[in-house]
């Protein structure tokens, strides 16, 4: 009788496909770490810039401001791209939850900046340069929040509009009180109105959910879906 040696399944070598699947999972983890690190650096850097503008004053923080904005923006772009690739191409399931939390944190930061800006606007002790700086800071925070929103598929911005709308209504009440019940300088009125309408319109568009960002989201989805399909075929 011939005895044939049968190798145990546990001792059989892994095939190339198994190795590639492992590499894809490793790349997904690396992308998660890089995106979280880069976004964290960007948020910390942005917070420092805001503190410089509101704390030391705009003129005292202008030195090197361009370089600071560039490096913070670079960190955000790196984090945004790696997060998009990790989710859309490598199918990372943890990152969408983390990005959603960061988006809520970004909203809280924008709301805090909004309230701090309202305090400055109510005091009417600022010049035109500071006014535009306040607008740009708020716009940058909102832009960062919308960028994070685009990373996650089927992400709903409507809940994020509610705090902004509440603060906008509070601002409207401050404007009425300031110019009706106090001795306010009417030359500041247009600045208050522009700021109010900018925030109110942005919040209403978020709440209406009319799909302004859908074409951009569709382009991202189609592009990364093609790359994801290519990777799966190579696997």
C-alpha positions in Angstrom: 0.0 0.0 0.0 1.3 3.4 -1.0 1.2 6.1 1.7 0.9 9.6 0.3 2.0 12.4 2.6 -0.8 15.0 2.7 0.2 18.4 3.9 -1.9 20.1 6.5 -3.8 23.2 5.4 -2.2 25.2 8.1 1.3 24.5 6.7 0.4 25.4 3.1 2.0 28.6 1.9 -0.2 31.6 1.5 -1.0 32.5 -2.1 -0.2 35.9 -3.7 -3.8 37.0 -3.3 -3.7 36.7 0.5 -0.5 38.7 0.6 -2.0 41.5 -1.4 -5.1 41.6 0.7 -2.8 42.0 3.8 -0.9 44.8 2.0 -4.1 46.6 1.2 -5.2 46.4 4.9 -1.8 47.7 5.9 -2.0 50.6 3.5 -5.5 51.4 4.8 -4.1 51.7 8.4 -1.2 53.8 7.2 -3.6 56.1 5.4 -5.7 56.4 8.5 -2.7 57.4 10.6 -1.4 59.9 8.1 -4.8 61.5 7.6 -5.5 61.8 11.3 -2.0 63.2 12.0 -2.2 65.7 9.2 -5.7 66.9 10.0 -4.8 67.2 13.7 -1.7 69.3 12.8 -3.8 71.5 10.5 -6.5 72.0 13.2 -3.9 72.8 15.9 -2.1 75.2 13.5 -5.3 76.9 12.6 -6.3 77.3 16.2 -2.9 79.0 16.9 -3.4 81.4 14.0 -6.9 82.3 15.3 -5.5 82.9 18.8 -2.7 85.1 17.3 -5.3 87.2 15.4 -7.8 87.6 18.2 -5.2 87.7 21.0 -2.2 89.7 19.9 -4.1 91.7 17.3 -4.0 91.5 13.6 -1.2 93.9 13.0 1.1 92.1 15.5 0.5 88.7 13.8 0.9 89.7 10.2 4.7 88.9 10.2 5.0 85.5 8.5 1.3 85.1 8.2 1.5 84.0 4.6 3.9 81.2 5.4 1.8 80.1 8.3 -1.4 79.9 6.2 0.5 77.9 3.5 1.8 75.3 5.9 -1.6 74.9 7.7 -3.3 74.6 4.3 -0.8 72.0 3.2 -1.4 69.9 6.3 -5.1 70.0 5.7 -4.8 69.1 2.0 -2.6 66.1 2.9 -5.0 64.9 5.6 -8.0 65.4 3.2 -6.4 63.5 0.3 -5.2 60.6 2.4 -8.6 60.3 4.2 -10.4 60.3 0.8 -8.1 57.6 -0.5 -8.4 55.5 2.6 -12.2 55.6 2.5 -13.0 55.6 -1.2 -10.1 53.4 -2.5 -9.1 51.1 0.4 -12.5 50.9 2.1 -11.5 52.0 5.6 -14.5 51.7 7.9 -13.1 53.5 10.9 -12.1 56.7 9.3 -15.6 57.9 8.3 -16.6 57.9 12.0 -13.5 59.8 13.0 -14.0 62.3 10.2 -17.6 62.9 11.3 -16.4 63.6 14.9 -13.7 66.0 13.5 -16.4 67.8 11.5 -18.5 68.3 14.6 -15.4 69.6 16.4 -14.8 72.0 13.5 -18.4 73.2 13.8 -17.9 73.9 17.5 -14.8 75.9 16.7 -16.7 77.9 14.1 -19.5 78.6 16.5 -17.0 79.8 19.2 -15.3 82.0 16.6 -18.7 83.4 15.5 -19.6 84.3 19.0 -16.2 85.9 19.7 -16.6 87.9 16.4 -20.0 89.1 17.5 -18.5 90.5 20.6 -16.0 92.4 18.6 -18.7 93.6 16.1 -21.0 94.8 19.0 -18.2 96.8 20.6 -17.5 98.6 17.3 -13.9 99.0 18.2 -12.3 97.5 15.0 -11.1 98.8 11.7 -11.8 97.5 8.2 -8.7 95.2 8.2 -9.8 93.5 11.3 -13.3 93.1 9.9 -12.1 91.3 6.8 -9.8 89.2 8.9 -12.8 88.1 11.0 -14.8 87.2 7.8 -11.8 85.2 6.4 -11.3 83.3 9.6 -15.0 82.3 9.8 -15.0 81.4 6.0 -11.8 79.3 6.5 -13.5 77.4 9.3 -16.6 76.8 7.3 -14.6 75.8 4.2 -12.7 73.2 6.3 -16.0 71.8 7.6 -17.4 71.5 4.1 -14.3 69.8 2.9 -14.6 67.2 5.6 -18.2 66.8 4.7 -17.2 65.9 1.1 -15.0 63.0 2.2 -17.9 60.9 3.6 -20.5 59.5 1.2 -24.1 60.4 2.0 -23.0 62.8 4.8 -25.8 65.2 5.8 -24.9 68.8 6.6 -28.4 69.8 7.7 -27.8 69.1 11.5 -24.7 71.3 11.3 -26.7 74.3 10.1 -28.9 74.5 13.2 -26.3 76.0 15.7 -25.2 78.4 13.0 -28.8 79.5 12.4 -29.4 80.0 16.1 -26.3 82.2 16.4 -27.4 84.1 13.3 -30.8 84.9 14.9 -28.9 86.0 18.0 -26.8 88.3 15.9 -29.9 89.8 14.4 -31.2 90.5 17.8 -27.9 92.2 18.7 -28.0 94.3 15.6 -31.6 95.6 16.4 -30.7 96.2 20.0 -27.4 98.0 19.2 -28.9 100.4 16.6 -32.3 101.0 18.2 -31.6 101.0 22.0 -28.0 102.3 22.2 -26.0 105.1 20.8 -24.4 103.1 18.0 -22.2 104.4 15.2 -24.3 104.0 12.0 -21.2 103.7 9.9 -20.7 100.2 11.2 -24.2 99.1 10.1 -23.2 97.8 6.7 -20.5 95.6 8.2 -23.0 94.0 10.6 -25.5 93.4 7.9 -23.0 91.9 5.5 -21.7 89.5 8.2 -25.3 88.6 9.2 -26.4 87.8 5.6 -23.3 85.9 4.8 -23.8 83.6 7.8 -27.5 83.3 7.4 -27.4 82.5 3.7 -24.7 79.9 4.3 -26.7 78.3 7.1 -30.0 78.3 5.1 -28.3 76.7 2.1 -27.0 74.0 4.4 -30.4 73.5 5.9 -32.2 73.5 2.5 -29.9 70.7 1.3 -30.5 71.6 -2.3 -27.5 69.7 -3.6 -25.1 72.5 -4.6 -22.2 70.3 -3.6 -23.6 67.1 -5.3 -21.8 67.6 -8.7 -18.5 68.0 -6.9 -19.2 65.0 -4.6 -20.2 62.9 -7.7 -16.9 63.8 -9.5 -14.9 62.7 -6.4 -17.0 59.5 -6.1 -16.6 58.5 -9.8 -12.9 59.2 -9.8 -12.1 57.3 -6.7 -14.5 54.5 -7.6 -12.5 53.9 -10.8 -9.3 53.8 -8.8 -10.8 51.4 -6.3 -12.0 49.1 -9.1 -8.5 49.1 -10.6 -7.0 48.1 -7.2 -9.5 45.3 -6.7 -8.7 44.0 -10.2 -5.0 44.0 -9.4 -5.7 42.2 -6.1 
